[in-house]
Amino acid sequence: MQVTYRFKLYPSLKQVSRLIQWQNKIRSLLNVCLADRIDSYQDTFMQGEFCNLRSRGVASPLACSIHKSASLGEYWKENNPSKRRGDKSKLFNPRRSAYEIHSSFATSWRQTKPWYQDVNSDVLQQGLRNQNKAFGNFFSGRANFPRFKRTRDIGLEFKPGTVRIQENKIKFPSLGWMKFALSREISNNWSIRTVTITREIDIWYVSVLLKDETIPDYSQKSATELNTIIGCDVGINKIAAFSNGEIETNPRIGERFERRLKIRQRRLSRKKKGSNNRQKAGIAVAKVHRDIRRCRQDFQWKLGKKIAAMGDIIAFEALNIQGMKKRCKPKFCSQTGKYLSNNQKSKSQLNKAISDAAWYSLRQKTQHQAAKLGTWVIEVNPRGSSQECCKCHYISPKNRDKEKFVCENCGHYDDADLNAGNILAQRGKEKLGIDTLTVVSRKVTTEPELTGASGNRKNISSAMVDESGNPALFVQLKLFSDWEWNTG
């Protein structure tokens, strides 16, 4: 099993200065290699001489490119059997990969530039490996195209066996000993693998990858062990509504920090560009964003742990969040030749609320917590889930009015989000095709609180008052017993 622990690091002022210098130098090399990858690929489509905007000179590409992904470095490997890895009986391939070409370029780069001598070579090479991995994720469709790095985005990763930990101190090659906050104990059974130093504004962190061969990895439950399934409907007012009747309200963390963020952004806009005061104001703004991120992550980790323990299968909505936040189409008047109002200003507030809710991040954290328990997390089609009755499956837009749901066909009423959570659980059961699954749902209750009734109206649910388009007015009486309700 492998686990990663993250600790707060306390380097000295001299070590901080050196870490920032390493970040700047590694960033420069990575951006040069990324630009070389882009240019090398584009040069394969060139014919004849062309103007290179980056070097501002005339360039002439090769008629037959050796490698279309890299041009800086050595293209061919030395046929030395003692240095070959894996099966040495296989036919030797002298052609280097893109990473190997840039790895050889990094070696010559350090030799020709004396100020790169103090940078640890393993950290430099690991940065190139991560960049090559980013390209692999892009071509496999798991990530976007790699971007040019900023200094604060650079992480310093050390190879296994080069870092030593002793109590609350850690020793890095070329950097020496540093103190860190030992917030959790590291057992002696764990072996230290890679160690990464990162920076978040003005705070340094160290992430330690630990491995223990004696502990098995988390195993997922088999299909025969699955007994229950629960649906989770996400929203703005209710961050999560479950088929068992539980509701988690949205803490709206972004709104809590909105005034503070607005004040600090206004201070930042009034500072002179390039000045030290503007840099300080920018750090103050970044700290507010950091507080928002920390509060949101803390809430989502706790909620994700709670959701993962609710059932054997958790059914989420397969939402197209980017499509939901897409800008409204412009409306153009052909008679006046002017653009009409398309309600984009109101839509921007909805987009802001969706971003603050962070539904995708919540699902990711739930998946992480579910992996420890062996439970499944699946996605189901959410189309029409808020308009479909969970009892008779009648679909109509008139069934729902804001937070209230009353079926026109059978008269079933409930909170709209709880009804949608029940629909998601049923769809998840149909998707898996396991008939033995039990949908976790609450029984019919005589309490009016679940339907949104206020405290001064105890006998009549507010969800049932004056519902247009329904065959009758449904009155929820608190004195009904469960037996009387079921038997009529």
C-alpha positions as CSV (number, residue, x, y, z in Angstrom):
1,M,0.0,0.0,0.0
2,Q,1.1,3.6,-0.7
3,V,0.0,6.6,1.2
4,T,1.0,10.3,1.0
5,Y,1.4,12.5,4.1
6,R,1.6,16.3,3.8
7,F,3.4,18.3,6.4
8,K,4.1,22.0,6.9
9,L,7.8,22.8,6.3
10,Y,9.9,25.3,8.2
11,P,13.0,26.1,6.2
12,S,15.5,28.8,7.2
13,L,15.8,32.1,5.4
14,K,18.9,30.9,3.6
15,Q,17.1,27.7,2.6
16,V,14.0,29.6,1.4
17,S,16.2,31.8,-0.8
18,R,17.8,28.7,-2.3
19,L,14.5,26.9,-2.9
20,I,13.2,30.0,-4.8
21,Q,16.3,30.0,-6.9
22,W,15.8,26.3,-7.7
23,Q,12.2,27.0,-8.7
24,N,13.3,29.8,-11.0
25,K,16.0,27.7,-12.7
26,I,13.8,24.6,-13.1
27,R,11.0,26.7,-14.5
28,S,13.3,28.2,-17.1
29,L,14.4,24.8,-18.3
30,L,10.9,23.3,-18.4
31,N,9.5,26.2,-20.4
32,V,12.4,26.0,-22.9
33,C,11.7,22.2,-23.3
34,L,8.0,22.8,-23.7
35,A,8.6,25.5,-26.3
36,D,10.9,23.1,-28.1
37,R,8.2,20.4,-28.1
38,I,5.7,22.8,-29.6
39,D,8.1,24.1,-32.2
40,S,9.4,20.7,-33.2
41,Y,5.9,19.5,-33.9
42,Q,4.9,22.5,-35.9
43,D,8.1,22.4,-37.9
44,T,7.1,19.0,-39.4
45,F,4.4,20.9,-41.4
46,M,6.7,23.6,-42.7
47,Q,8.1,23.5,-46.2
48,G,11.0,25.7,-47.1
49,E,12.3,28.6,-45.1
50,F,10.0,30.4,-42.6
51,C,10.2,33.1,-40.0
52,N,10.6,31.9,-36.4
53,L,8.8,34.5,-34.2
54,R,10.5,33.3,-31.0
55,S,14.1,33.7,-32.3
56,R,13.2,36.4,-34.8
57,G,15.2,34.8,-37.6
58,V,14.9,32.7,-40.7
59,A,14.7,29.0,-40.1
60,S,14.7,26.0,-42.4
61,P,13.4,22.7,-41.1
62,L,14.8,19.3,-41.9
63,A,13.3,17.6,-44.9
64,C,13.0,14.4,-42.8
65,S,12.6,15.1,-39.1
66,I,14.3,12.6,-36.7
67,H,11.8,13.2,-33.9
68,K,8.8,15.4,-34.2
69,S,8.5,16.0,-30.5
70,A,11.9,17.3,-29.6
71,S,14.9,19.0,-31.2
72,L,17.2,20.1,-28.3
73,G,19.5,17.3,-27.2
74,E,21.0,14.1,-28.5
75,Y,18.8,11.9,-30.8
76,W,20.8,8.7,-30.5
77,K,21.7,6.4,-27.7
78,E,24.9,4.6,-27.1
79,N,24.8,0.8,-27.5
80,N,26.2,-0.1,-24.1
81,P,24.7,-3.4,-22.8
82,S,25.8,-2.7,-19.3
83,K,23.6,0.4,-19.1
84,R,20.5,-1.1,-20.7
85,R,17.5,-1.9,-18.5
86,G,15.0,-4.7,-18.7
87,D,15.5,-7.6,-21.2
88,K,18.9,-7.2,-22.7
89,S,18.3,-9.8,-25.3
90,K,15.8,-7.6,-27.2
91,L,16.9,-5.7,-30.3
92,F,18.6,-2.5,-29.4
93,N,16.7,0.7,-30.5
94,P,19.2,3.6,-30.8
95,R,16.5,6.2,-31.1
96,R,15.7,8.3,-28.0
97,S,12.3,9.3,-26.8
98,A,11.3,12.9,-26.3
99,Y,12.0,12.8,-22.6
100,E,15.4,11.1,-23.2
101,I,16.3,13.8,-25.7
102,H,15.5,16.6,-23.3
103,S,17.2,14.7,-20.5
104,S,20.5,14.8,-22.4
105,F,19.8,18.5,-23.1
106,A,19.4,19.2,-19.4
107,T,22.9,17.6,-18.8
108,S,24.6,19.8,-21.3
109,W,22.5,22.8,-20.0
110,R,23.9,22.4,-16.5
111,Q,27.5,22.0,-17.9
112,T,27.3,25.2,-20.1
113,K,25.6,27.3,-17.4
114,P,27.6,27.5,-14.1
115,W,24.7,28.9,-12.1
116,Y,22.9,25.6,-12.6
117,Q,25.6,23.6,-10.8
118,D,24.0,24.1,-7.3
119,V,20.6,22.7,-8.5
120,N,20.2,19.0,-7.6
121,S,20.3,17.0,-10.9
122,D,17.7,14.5,-9.6
123,V,15.2,17.3,-9.0
124,L,15.9,18.7,-12.5
125,Q,15.4,15.4,-14.2
126,Q,12.3,14.7,-12.2
127,G,10.8,17.9,-13.5
128,L,11.3,16.7,-17.1
129,R,9.7,13.4,-16.2
130,N,6.6,15.1,-14.8
131,Q,6.4,17.2,-18.0
132,N,6.6,14.1,-20.1
133,K,3.9,12.5,-18.0
134,A,1.7,15.6,-18.6
135,F,2.0,15.0,-22.3
136,G,1.0,11.4,-21.8
137,N,-2.1,12.5,-19.9
138,F,-3.0,15.0,-22.6
139,F,-2.7,12.4,-25.4
140,S,-4.8,9.9,-23.4
141,G,-7.5,12.5,-22.9
142,R,-7.1,12.8,-19.1
143,A,-5.8,16.4,-19.0
144,N,-5.5,19.5,-21.1
145,F,-2.4,20.5,-23.0
146,P,0.6,21.3,-20.7
147,R,1.0,25.0,-20.0
148,F,4.1,27.2,-19.4
149,K,4.9,27.2,-15.7
150,R,5.2,30.0,-13.3
151,T,7.7,30.0,-10.5
152,R,5.2,29.1,-7.7
153,D,3.9,26.2,-9.8
154,I,7.2,24.3,-9.6
155,G,7.5,21.4,-7.2
156,L,10.8,20.0,-6.2
157,E,10.7,16.2,-6.2
158,F,13.5,14.1,-4.8
159,K,14.1,10.4,-5.7
160,P,13.6,7.5,-3.3
161,G,16.4,6.9,-0.9
162,T,17.8,10.4,-1.0
163,V,15.7,11.9,1.8
164,R,16.0,11.0,5.5
165,I,13.5,11.7,8.3
166,Q,14.4,11.8,12.0
167,E,11.6,12.8,14.4
168,N,10.4,16.3,13.4
169,K,13.4,17.0,11.1
170,I,14.0,16.0,7.4
171,K,17.2,16.1,5.5
172,F,17.3,16.9,1.8
173,P,20.3,16.5,-0.5
174,S,22.1,19.8,-1.2
175,L,19.7,21.6,1.3
176,G,20.4,20.0,4.6
177,W,18.1,19.6,7.6
178,M,14.7,21.3,7.9
179,K,12.1,21.2,10.6
180,F,8.5,20.3,9.8
181,A,5.3,19.9,11.7
182,L,4.9,16.2,12.5
183,S,1.1,16.3,12.6
184,R,0.9,12.5,12.2
185,E,3.2,9.7,13.2
186,I,5.2,7.8,10.6
187,S,5.6,4.2,11.4
188,N,8.9,2.5,11.0
189,N,7.2,-0.1,8.7
190,W,6.7,2.5,6.0
191,S,9.6,3.1,3.5
192,I,10.1,6.6,2.2
193,R,9.6,6.9,-1.6
194,T,9.5,10.2,-3.4
195,V,9.5,13.5,-1.4
196,T,8.2,16.7,-2.9
197,I,8.6,20.3,-1.7
198,T,5.8,22.8,-2.8
199,R,5.0,26.4,-2.0
200,E,1.6,27.9,-1.3
201,I,2.0,31.7,-1.3
202,D,4.3,32.1,1.7
203,I,4.1,28.7,3.2
204,W,6.2,25.6,2.3
205,Y,4.9,22.1,2.4
206,V,6.6,18.7,2.1
207,S,4.7,15.7,0.7
208,V,6.1,12.3,1.6
209,L,5.1,9.2,-0.3
210,L,5.2,6.1,1.9
211,K,5.0,2.5,1.0
212,D,4.5,-0.8,2.9
213,E,4.5,-4.1,1.1
214,T,2.9,-6.0,4.0
215,I,-0.3,-3.9,4.0
216,P,-2.7,-4.8,1.1
217,D,-4.3,-2.2,-1.0
218,Y,-8.0,-1.2,-0.5
219,S,-10.2,-3.7,-2.2
220,Q,-13.6,-2.9,-3.8
221,K,-16.6,-4.9,-2.8
222,S,-17.7,-7.6,-5.3
223,A,-21.1,-7.5,-6.9
224,T,-22.4,-10.2,-4.6
225,E,-21.5,-8.1,-1.5
226,L,-23.6,-5.1,-2.6
227,N,-26.8,-4.7,-0.7
228,T,-27.8,-1.1,-0.7
229,I,-27.7,1.9,-3.0
230,I,-28.3,5.6,-2.2
231,G,-28.9,8.5,-4.6
232,C,-27.3,11.9,-4.1
233,D,-28.8,15.0,-5.8
234,V,-26.5,18.0,-5.7
235,G,-27.7,21.6,-5.9
236,I,-27.2,25.2,-4.8
237,N,-29.4,25.7,-1.8
238,K,-28.9,22.0,-0.7
239,I,-25.4,20.9,-1.5
240,A,-26.6,17.3,-1.3
241,A,-30.0,15.7,-0.9
242,F,-30.1,11.9,-0.4
243,S,-32.7,9.3,-1.1
244,N,-32.8,8.4,2.6
245,G,-34.3,11.8,3.5
246,E,-31.1,13.5,4.8
247,I,-30.2,17.0,3.5
248,E,-26.9,18.9,3.6
249,T,-27.3,22.6,3.2
250,N,-24.8,24.5,1.2
251,P,-22.4,26.5,3.5
252,R,-21.8,29.0,0.6
253,I,-18.2,29.5,1.7
254,G,-17.5,31.9,-1.1
255,E,-20.2,34.3,0.0
256,R,-18.7,34.4,3.5
257,F,-15.4,35.7,2.2
258,E,-16.9,37.9,-0.5
259,R,-16.7,41.2,1.3
260,R,-13.1,40.6,2.5
261,L,-12.1,39.5,-1.0
262,K,-13.7,42.6,-2.6
263,I,-11.9,45.0,-0.3
264,R,-8.5,43.4,-0.9
265,Q,-9.0,43.3,-4.6
266,R,-9.9,47.0,-4.6
267,R,-6.7,47.7,-2.7
268,L,-4.7,45.7,-5.2
269,S,-6.2,47.6,-8.2
270,R,-5.1,50.9,-6.7
271,K,-1.5,50.0,-6.4
272,K,1.1,50.9,-9.0
273,K,2.0,48.1,-11.4
274,G,5.4,46.6,-10.7
275,S,5.7,48.1,-7.2
276,N,6.5,46.2,-4.0
277,N,3.2,47.4,-2.5
278,R,1.3,45.8,-5.4
279,Q,3.1,42.6,-4.8
280,K,2.1,42.7,-1.1
281,A,-1.5,43.5,-2.0
282,G,-1.5,40.5,-4.4
283,I,-0.3,38.2,-1.6
284,A,-3.1,39.5,0.6
285,V,-5.7,38.6,-2.1
286,A,-4.1,35.2,-2.6
287,K,-4.4,34.5,1.1
288,V,-8.2,35.1,1.0
289,H,-8.4,32.6,-1.9
290,R,-6.4,30.2,0.2
291,D,-8.8,30.5,3.2
292,I,-11.7,29.9,0.9
293,R,-10.1,26.8,-0.6
294,R,-9.2,25.4,2.8
295,C,-12.7,25.9,4.2
296,R,-14.2,24.3,1.2
297,Q,-11.9,21.3,1.2
298,D,-12.4,20.7,4.9
299,F,-16.2,20.7,4.5
300,Q,-16.1,18.5,1.4
301,W,-13.7,15.9,3.0
302,K,-16.0,15.5,6.0
303,L,-19.1,15.4,3.9
304,G,-17.5,12.9,1.5
305,K,-16.6,10.6,4.3
306,K,-20.2,10.7,5.5
307,I,-21.6,10.0,2.0
308,A,-19.3,7.1,1.5
309,A,-20.6,5.3,4.6
310,M,-24.3,5.7,3.7
311,G,-24.5,2.7,1.4
312,D,-22.7,0.1,-0.7
313,I,-23.3,2.2,-3.9
314,I,-23.4,5.9,-4.2
315,A,-25.2,7.3,-7.3
316,F,-24.2,10.8,-8.4
317,E,-25.5,12.9,-11.2
318,A,-23.4,12.9,-14.4
319,L,-23.5,16.6,-14.8
320,N,-22.0,18.6,-17.6
321,I,-20.8,21.4,-15.3
322,Q,-18.9,23.3,-18.1
323,G,-22.0,23.3,-20.2
324,M,-24.1,24.6,-17.3
325,K,-21.7,27.5,-16.8
326,K,-21.6,28.3,-20.5
327,R,-22.3,31.9,-21.6
328,C,-25.8,32.7,-22.9
329,K,-26.1,33.1,-26.6
330,P,-26.2,36.7,-27.8
331,K,-29.5,38.0,-29.1
332,F,-29.4,40.3,-32.1
333,C,-32.2,42.5,-33.4
334,S,-32.2,42.5,-37.2
335,Q,-34.3,45.7,-37.3
336,T,-32.4,48.0,-35.1
337,G,-29.0,46.3,-35.6
338,K,-28.3,46.2,-31.8
339,Y,-27.8,43.4,-29.3
340,L,-30.7,42.6,-27.0
341,S,-30.5,41.6,-23.3
342,N,-29.8,37.9,-22.9
343,N,-29.9,37.7,-19.1
344,Q,-26.1,37.0,-18.9
345,K,-25.8,39.2,-15.8
346,S,-28.2,37.0,-13.9
347,K,-26.6,33.9,-15.4
348,S,-23.2,35.0,-14.1
349,Q,-24.5,34.8,-10.5
350,L,-25.7,31.3,-11.1
351,N,-22.3,30.4,-12.5
352,K,-20.6,31.9,-9.5
353,A,-22.8,29.8,-7.2
354,I,-22.1,26.6,-9.2
355,S,-18.3,27.2,-8.9
356,D,-18.7,27.9,-5.2
357,A,-20.6,24.6,-4.7
358,A,-17.8,22.6,-6.4
359,W,-19.8,19.5,-7.2
360,Y,-17.0,17.7,-9.1
361,S,-14.6,18.2,-6.2
362,L,-17.1,16.8,-3.8
363,R,-17.6,13.7,-5.9
364,Q,-13.8,13.2,-6.2
365,K,-13.4,13.3,-2.4
366,T,-16.3,10.9,-2.0
367,Q,-14.6,8.5,-4.4
368,H,-11.4,8.7,-2.4
369,Q,-13.2,8.0,0.9
370,A,-15.3,5.3,-0.7
371,A,-12.2,3.5,-1.9
372,K,-11.2,3.0,1.8
373,L,-14.6,1.4,2.5
374,G,-14.8,-0.6,-0.7
375,T,-18.0,1.0,-1.7
376,W,-18.9,1.9,-5.3
377,V,-19.4,5.4,-6.7
378,I,-21.3,5.6,-10.0
379,E,-22.8,8.2,-12.3
380,V,-26.2,8.1,-13.7
381,N,-28.1,10.2,-16.3
382,P,-29.8,13.1,-14.5
383,R,-32.1,14.1,-17.3
384,G,-35.6,14.7,-16.0
385,S,-34.8,13.4,-12.5
386,S,-36.3,16.5,-10.9
387,Q,-39.6,16.1,-12.8
388,E,-40.1,12.4,-12.5
389,C,-42.1,10.9,-9.7
390,C,-40.3,8.2,-7.7
391,K,-43.6,6.3,-7.1
392,C,-45.3,6.1,-10.5
393,H,-42.4,7.5,-12.7
394,Y,-44.7,10.0,-14.3
395,I,-42.7,12.9,-15.9
396,S,-44.0,16.4,-16.2
397,P,-42.5,19.9,-15.8
398,K,-45.6,20.8,-13.7
399,N,-44.7,18.2,-11.1
400,R,-42.1,20.5,-9.6
401,D,-42.5,24.1,-8.4
402,K,-39.2,25.4,-7.0
403,E,-38.4,23.2,-3.9
404,K,-41.8,21.5,-3.9
405,F,-42.8,18.3,-5.8
406,V,-46.4,17.1,-6.2
407,C,-47.1,14.4,-8.8
408,E,-50.0,15.2,-11.1
409,N,-50.7,11.5,-11.7
410,C,-50.6,9.8,-8.3
411,G,-50.5,12.7,-5.9
412,H,-47.2,11.8,-4.3
413,Y,-45.6,14.8,-2.7
414,D,-42.1,15.4,-1.3
415,D,-39.2,17.7,-1.3
416,A,-38.1,18.1,-4.9
417,D,-34.5,17.3,-4.2
418,L,-35.2,14.3,-2.0
419,N,-37.5,12.9,-4.8
420,A,-34.6,13.5,-7.3
421,G,-32.2,11.6,-5.0
422,N,-34.6,8.7,-5.0
423,I,-34.9,8.7,-8.8
424,L,-31.1,8.7,-9.1
425,A,-30.9,5.6,-6.8
426,Q,-33.4,3.8,-8.9
427,R,-31.6,4.6,-12.1
428,G,-28.4,3.5,-10.6
429,K,-30.0,0.1,-9.7
430,E,-31.2,-0.2,-13.3
431,K,-27.8,0.7,-14.7
432,L,-26.0,-2.0,-12.7
433,G,-28.7,-4.6,-13.3
434,I,-28.6,-6.0,-9.8
435,D,-32.1,-6.9,-8.7
436,T,-31.0,-7.7,-5.1
437,L,-30.1,-4.0,-4.4
438,T,-32.2,-2.1,-1.9
439,V,-32.8,1.6,-2.5
440,V,-32.1,3.4,0.8
441,S,-35.1,5.7,1.2
442,R,-37.1,7.1,4.1
443,K,-40.6,6.0,4.9
444,V,-43.6,8.2,4.5
445,T,-43.5,10.7,7.4
446,T,-46.2,12.7,9.1
447,E,-43.7,15.5,10.1
448,P,-44.2,18.6,8.0
449,E,-40.6,19.8,8.4
450,L,-39.3,17.8,5.4
451,T,-41.6,19.5,3.0
452,G,-40.6,23.0,4.2
453,A,-43.5,23.9,6.5
454,S,-42.8,26.8,8.9
455,G,-43.1,26.5,12.6
456,N,-46.4,28.4,12.9
457,R,-48.1,26.1,10.4
458,K,-47.8,22.7,12.0
459,N,-50.8,21.1,10.5
460,I,-50.5,22.0,6.8
461,S,-47.4,21.5,4.8
462,S,-46.4,24.6,2.7
463,A,-45.5,22.3,-0.2
464,M,-49.2,21.3,-0.5
465,V,-50.9,24.7,-0.4
466,D,-52.5,26.0,-3.6
467,E,-50.6,23.8,-6.1
468,S,-51.8,24.7,-9.5
469,G,-52.3,21.9,-12.0
470,N,-53.0,19.3,-9.4
471,P,-56.3,17.3,-9.0
472,A,-56.8,18.3,-5.4
473,L,-55.3,20.1,-2.4
474,F,-53.3,17.7,-0.3
475,V,-53.4,18.4,3.4
476,Q,-50.7,16.8,5.6
477,L,-52.1,16.1,9.0
478,K,-49.6,15.7,11.8
479,L,-52.0,13.5,13.9
480,F,-52.2,10.7,11.3
481,S,-50.5,7.5,12.3
482,D,-48.4,5.4,9.9
483,W,-51.0,2.7,9.9
484,E,-53.9,5.1,9.0
485,W,-51.8,6.7,6.3
486,N,-51.0,3.4,4.6
487,T,-54.5,1.9,4.9
488,G,-56.3,5.0,3.9
